[in-house]
Amino acid sequence: MNKDRLDDEEQRIEDSAEEFVPVSQEERDRVERILARSRKTRNINIRLSEEDLTLIRSRAQREGVPYQTLVSSVLHKFVTGQLVDETQVLKAVELLERQNPRTSTPLQSDKKR
């Protein structure tokens, strides 16, 4: 496709080209290694109760992702220490609110759900 004019997005990229800062080869290699590792996946088989699988599929549908993707994401968050227990978070927020009742947090309205 040959165009005479740039669209808005292309023009924005063109205008910011002078801001481009190349990274070192070492940094580029490091990022490439991370990307290569993240692309490697393995299939596994696991046994789940029918009830758990039904709940997982229902949650995945609400989240708008395939259920296998949801399971993979939850497992990744667990092994990397990023998975948090919502109950523990809400308890911590409650404790903080009791210590400083004048501070309003965005989670206050969520607690009532």
Secondary structure as the mmCIF struct_conf table of DSSP 4:
data_model
#
loop_
_struct_conf.conf_type_id
_struct_conf.id
_struct_conf.beg_label_comp_id
_struct_conf.beg_label_asym_id
_struct_conf.beg_label_seq_id
_struct_conf.end_label_comp_id
_struct_conf.end_label_asym_id
_struct_conf.end_label_seq_id
BEND BEND1 ASP A 4 ARG A 5
HELX_RH_AL_P HELX_RH_AL_P1 ASP A 8 ASP A 15
TURN_TY1_P TURN_TY1_P1 SER A 16 SER A 16
HELX_RH_3T_P HELX_RH_3T_P1 ALA A 17 GLU A 19
HELX_LH_PP_P HELX_LH_PP_P1 PRO A 22 SER A 24
HELX_RH_AL_P HELX_RH_AL_P2 GLN A 25 ARG A 39
HELX_RH_AL_P HELX_RH_AL_P3 GLU A 50 GLU A 63
TURN_TY1_P TURN_TY1_P2 GLY A 64 GLY A 64
BEND BEND2 VAL A 65 VAL A 65
HELX_RH_AL_P HELX_RH_AL_P4 TYR A 67 VAL A 79
TURN_TY1_P TURN_TY1_P3 THR A 80 GLY A 81
HELX_RH_AL_P HELX_RH_AL_P5 GLU A 86 GLN A 99
TURN_TY1_P TURN_TY1_P4 PRO A 101 ARG A 102
TURN_TY1_P TURN_TY1_P5 PRO A 106 LEU A 107
HELX_RH_AL_P HELX_RH_AL_P6 GLN A 108 LYS A 111
TURN_TY1_P TURN_TY1_P6 LYS A 112 LYS A 112
#
